[in-house]
Amino acid sequence: MRRKSAFKLYACCVPVRGAVRSTLCDLQRQTYRFIPNALYDILTQHEGKTLSEIKRIYGSKARPVIDDYFKFLIENEFGFWCDEPDAFPALDLSWERPERVVNAIIDIDVDSSHNYYSLLHQLDKLGCPALQYRFFCSITWDQLEVALKPTEASRLRSIDLIVRYNPDWEEEALERLCLRHQRISDIFVHSSPVERTVHVRAIGTRILYLVQAIDSSSHCGFVHPRYFAVTLEGFVEAHHHNSCLNRKVSVDAAGNIRNCPAMARSYGHASEVPLADALARPEFREAWDVTKDQVEICQECEFRYICTDCRALISDSANPLSKPLRCGYDPFTATWKSI
């Protein structure tokens, strides 16, 4: 260790303090590691200080622990020693996007009668780059193609499909579907007899078979490590906006426009109200700027910038800033319970 040099975290490695422990989020490798709050304090409160200065602050008894901390950081390539720490600026956490909508959901059940061409045309005008189709009922290949056909000439960059398991659908057929529609990022096959993941290696698409049945919009809002997204875009957005609802628009299975299909308030039927008109209403956008730093309990959580928030299903319906109902994590004990 260079005692006269200062330690500098790589800009993509950002510490987040929690109630009893912290995380160090590596936004380049899209992973996180737990660190003690004491190390978080060293990295933030004493940034730019030399090792000797830090050891002097904490006293002789803490020196072996401090050495272990920096050994851990160096071995895991979270930072480096340097003589000019000011030459390495911190990550810019500002968030700006030109699109009026950044993601959309369209739900489909046995009674749905969406005009996909109209909806896709409107989403294009709003600049929407990401769409999720959620099929709650069994469908045919023809029905799936009817929904996907209007996306071929759209500006969408990614499409997620949630479809019900059909024993007659061969894995190779789903792979061919992905090759025909290469905007598909993931296919989630719910109600499957077994859980497994298939990779369409030619284009990087995943087909994830899930045992869980997803038969309505109520199957959302779950907070769990498997849903964490340690990405630069999501991390930065979560500092300023809601990690689920920001610039989202949805059309539920009945055709009603909502911010999220699970939210109670509707802003009219998509056959009668343009999506842009619904978005223009201030109340539609109220939840967009509710960050985890504002939500009770979540504001003390070390995962708050990498998890998905839910304002549709909250623990106290009378308090819009209460924690998500389906989060079983307690940041004050660092323990999970089943929900």
C-alpha positions in Angstrom: 0.0 0.0 0.0 1.2 3.5 -0.7 0.8 5.3 2.5 1.3 8.8 1.0 -1.2 8.2 -1.8 -5.0 8.5 -1.6 -7.4 5.7 -2.5 -9.8 6.4 -5.2 -12.8 4.2 -6.1 -13.4 3.7 -9.8 -16.2 6.0 -10.9 -18.4 3.0 -11.8 -18.1 1.6 -8.2 -20.5 3.5 -6.0 -21.1 2.8 -2.3 -24.7 3.0 -0.9 -25.2 3.2 2.9 -27.9 1.2 4.6 -29.1 1.0 8.2 -26.7 -1.7 9.3 -24.6 -2.4 6.2 -23.7 -0.9 2.9 -23.4 -2.1 -0.7 -20.7 -1.3 -3.2 -22.4 -1.3 -6.6 -20.1 -2.0 -9.5 -22.1 -0.5 -12.4 -19.7 -1.7 -15.0 -19.7 -5.4 -14.0 -23.3 -5.1 -12.9 -22.7 -6.7 -9.5 -22.7 -5.6 -5.9 -20.8 -6.5 -2.8 -21.7 -5.9 0.9 -19.3 -3.7 2.9 -19.4 -2.6 6.5 -20.8 0.9 7.2 -17.4 1.7 8.7 -15.8 1.2 5.3 -18.6 3.3 3.7 -17.7 6.1 6.0 -14.0 5.8 5.2 -14.7 5.9 1.5 -17.1 8.9 1.7 -16.2 11.0 4.7 -12.4 10.6 4.3 -12.2 10.5 0.5 -8.9 12.0 -0.7 -7.1 11.3 2.5 -3.9 9.2 2.6 -3.8 5.8 4.3 -1.6 7.3 7.1 -4.2 10.1 7.7 -7.0 7.6 7.9 -5.2 5.4 10.3 -4.3 8.4 12.4 -8.0 9.3 12.6 -9.2 5.9 13.7 -6.3 5.0 16.0 -3.8 2.2 16.3 -6.4 -0.5 17.2 -8.2 0.0 13.9 -5.1 -0.3 11.7 -5.3 -4.1 10.9 -9.0 -3.7 10.0 -8.3 -0.7 7.8 -5.5 -2.7 6.0 -8.0 -5.5 5.4 -10.5 -3.1 4.0 -8.1 -1.7 1.4 -6.8 -5.1 0.6 -10.4 -6.2 -0.2 -10.9 -3.2 -2.4 -7.7 -3.7 -4.3 -8.1 -7.4 -4.8 -11.7 -6.9 -6.1 -10.6 -4.1 -8.4 -12.9 -1.5 -6.9 -10.3 1.2 -6.8 -6.7 2.3 -6.9 -4.0 4.4 -5.1 -3.2 7.7 -6.8 -1.3 10.9 -6.1 -3.9 13.2 -7.7 -7.4 12.0 -6.7 -9.0 15.2 -8.0 -8.0 14.2 -11.5 -10.6 11.4 -11.4 -14.1 12.9 -11.1 -17.0 11.1 -9.6 -19.7 9.6 -11.7 -22.2 12.1 -13.1 -25.6 11.0 -11.5 -27.8 13.3 -13.6 -30.5 11.6 -15.6 -31.9 12.9 -18.8 -33.9 11.1 -21.6 -35.5 12.7 -24.6 -38.4 10.1 -24.8 -41.7 11.0 -23.2 -42.2 7.4 -22.4 -39.3 5.0 -21.7 -41.3 1.8 -21.2 -44.8 0.4 -21.8 -46.9 -2.6 -20.8 -49.8 -4.1 -22.7 -51.8 -6.8 -20.9 -53.8 -9.4 -22.8 -56.4 -11.9 -21.5 -59.1 -13.9 -23.2 -61.4 -10.9 -23.6 -58.8 -8.4 -24.8 -59.4 -6.6 -28.1 -56.5 -4.2 -28.5 -55.7 -2.3 -31.7 -52.0 -3.1 -31.7 -51.2 -1.0 -34.8 -52.8 2.1 -33.1 -51.0 1.5 -29.8 -47.6 0.9 -31.4 -48.0 4.0 -33.6 -48.8 6.1 -30.5 -45.9 4.6 -28.6 -43.6 5.4 -31.5 -44.7 9.0 -31.4 -43.9 9.1 -27.7 -40.4 7.7 -28.4 -41.0 4.5 -26.4 -38.0 2.2 -26.7 -39.2 -0.8 -24.6 -42.4 -2.7 -24.5 -43.7 -5.7 -22.5 -46.5 -7.9 -23.7 -48.1 -9.9 -20.9 -50.4 -12.7 -22.0 -52.4 -14.1 -19.1 -54.3 -16.6 -21.2 -53.3 -19.4 -23.6 -52.7 -18.1 -27.1 -51.9 -19.5 -30.5 -48.9 -18.7 -32.7 -51.2 -16.6 -34.9 -52.4 -14.5 -31.9 -48.8 -13.9 -30.9 -47.8 -12.9 -34.4 -50.8 -10.4 -34.5 -49.3 -8.6 -31.5 -45.7 -8.7 -32.8 -46.4 -7.8 -36.4 -46.9 -4.0 -35.7 -43.5 -3.9 -33.8 -41.5 -4.8 -37.0 -41.5 -1.2 -38.3 -41.5 0.5 -34.9 -38.7 2.3 -33.1 -38.7 -0.2 -30.2 -35.3 -1.4 -29.1 -36.5 -4.2 -26.8 -39.6 -6.3 -26.3 -40.3 -8.6 -23.4 -42.9 -11.3 -23.8 -44.7 -13.0 -20.9 -46.7 -16.0 -22.2 -48.5 -19.0 -20.7 -46.8 -22.3 -21.1 -48.1 -24.4 -23.9 -46.9 -28.1 -24.0 -47.4 -28.0 -27.8 -44.9 -25.2 -28.3 -41.5 -26.7 -28.9 -38.4 -24.9 -27.7 -37.0 -24.6 -31.2 -40.2 -22.8 -32.3 -39.7 -20.2 -29.6 -36.1 -19.8 -30.7 -37.2 -19.3 -34.3 -39.7 -16.7 -33.1 -36.8 -14.8 -31.4 -34.8 -15.0 -34.7 -37.8 -13.6 -36.6 -38.4 -10.8 -34.1 -34.9 -9.8 -32.9 -36.1 -7.0 -30.8 -37.3 -9.6 -28.3 -35.0 -9.4 -25.3 -36.6 -12.0 -23.0 -39.5 -14.5 -23.1 -40.9 -15.5 -19.8 -43.0 -18.7 -20.0 -45.1 -18.8 -17.0 -47.1 -21.8 -15.5 -44.3 -24.1 -16.7 -44.0 -27.6 -15.0 -40.3 -26.9 -14.4 -38.0 -23.8 -14.1 -35.1 -23.5 -16.5 -33.5 -21.0 -18.8 -32.6 -21.3 -22.5 -30.2 -19.0 -24.2 -30.7 -18.2 -27.9 -27.0 -17.7 -28.4 -27.2 -16.3 -31.9 -28.8 -13.1 -30.6 -28.5 -13.3 -26.8 -32.2 -13.6 -26.1 -33.3 -15.6 -23.0 -36.3 -17.9 -22.7 -37.1 -18.3 -19.0 -39.5 -21.0 -17.9 -41.3 -20.1 -14.7 -43.4 -22.4 -12.5 -45.3 -19.4 -11.2 -48.6 -18.6 -12.8 -49.1 -15.1 -14.0 -52.8 -14.7 -14.8 -53.5 -11.1 -13.9 -51.8 -7.7 -13.3 -51.8 -8.4 -9.6 -48.7 -10.6 -10.1 -46.3 -7.6 -9.8 -44.6 -5.5 -7.2 -42.4 -8.3 -5.7 -39.0 -7.1 -4.4 -36.4 -9.8 -4.3 -32.6 -10.0 -5.1 -33.4 -12.0 -8.3 -35.1 -8.8 -9.6 -32.2 -6.4 -8.7 -30.8 -4.5 -11.7 -27.3 -3.2 -11.1 -27.1 -1.1 -14.2 -25.8 2.5 -14.7 -29.1 3.6 -16.3 -31.3 2.2 -13.5 -29.0 3.3 -10.7 -28.9 6.9 -11.9 -32.6 7.0 -12.7 -33.5 5.7 -9.2 -31.7 8.8 -7.7 -34.2 11.1 -9.3 -37.3 9.1 -10.2 -39.4 6.1 -9.4 -37.6 3.0 -10.4 -40.7 1.3 -11.8 -43.2 4.0 -12.8 -41.1 6.8 -14.2 -42.2 7.6 -17.8 -44.2 4.3 -17.9 -47.6 4.0 -19.6 -49.7 0.8 -19.6 -52.8 -0.5 -21.2 -54.6 -3.1 -19.1 -56.3 -6.2 -20.4 -59.6 -4.4 -20.7 -58.0 -1.6 -22.7 -57.8 1.0 -19.9 -54.9 3.4 -19.8 -53.0 3.4 -16.5 -49.5 4.3 -15.3 -49.2 0.6 -14.3 -51.9 -2.0 -14.9 -52.0 -2.8 -11.1 -52.7 0.8 -10.2 -56.3 1.7 -9.4 -56.8 4.8 -11.4 -57.7 4.7 -15.1 -57.3 7.6 -17.5 -59.8 6.4 -20.1 -60.0 3.6 -22.6 -57.3 3.4 -25.2 -59.9 3.2 -28.0 -61.2 6.7 -27.0 -58.3 8.5 -25.3 -54.9 9.0 -27.0 -52.0 7.9 -24.8 -50.5 11.3 -25.2 -53.6 12.9 -23.6 -53.4 10.6 -20.6 -49.7 11.4 -20.2 -50.5 15.1 -20.3 -52.5 14.9 -17.1 -50.4 16.0 -14.0 -52.0 13.3 -11.8 -50.8 10.6 -14.3 -47.2 11.6 -13.5 -47.5 12.0 -9.8 -45.7 8.8 -8.9 -43.0 9.3 -11.5 -40.8 11.3 -9.1 -41.3 9.2 -5.9 -37.8 8.0 -5.2 -36.6 5.4 -2.7 -35.0 8.2 -0.8 -38.5 9.4 0.0 -40.2 6.0 0.8 -40.3 5.0 4.4 -37.9 2.2 5.4 -36.6 2.0 1.8 -34.7 5.2 2.4 -32.6 3.2 5.0 -32.0 0.3 2.6 -28.7 -0.5 1.0 -30.5 -1.9 -2.1 -32.6 1.2 -2.8 -31.0 2.2 -6.1 -30.9 -1.3 -7.6 -34.4 -2.7 -6.7 -37.8 -2.1 -8.3 -40.2 0.1 -6.4 -44.0 -0.4 -6.4 -46.5 2.3 -5.7 -49.5 0.3 -6.8 -49.2 -2.2 -3.9 -48.0 -0.6 -0.7 -48.0 -1.6 2.9 -50.2 1.3 4.0 -52.8 2.4 1.6 -53.3 5.7 3.5 -49.6 6.6 3.2 -48.4 6.9 -0.5 -44.8 6.9 0.8 -45.0 3.5 2.6 -42.8 0.7 1.6 -43.8 -1.8 -1.1 -46.3 -4.4 0.2 -44.4 -7.3 -1.3 -41.0 -6.5 0.0 -39.9 -8.9 2.7 -36.5 -7.2 3.5 -35.8 -5.4 6.8 -32.8 -3.1 6.4 -32.6 -2.7 10.1 -31.8 -6.4 10.7 -30.5 -7.2 7.1 -32.9 -10.2 6.9 -35.5 -11.4 4.4 -38.8 -13.0 5.1 -41.2 -14.7 2.7 -44.0 -12.7 1.3 
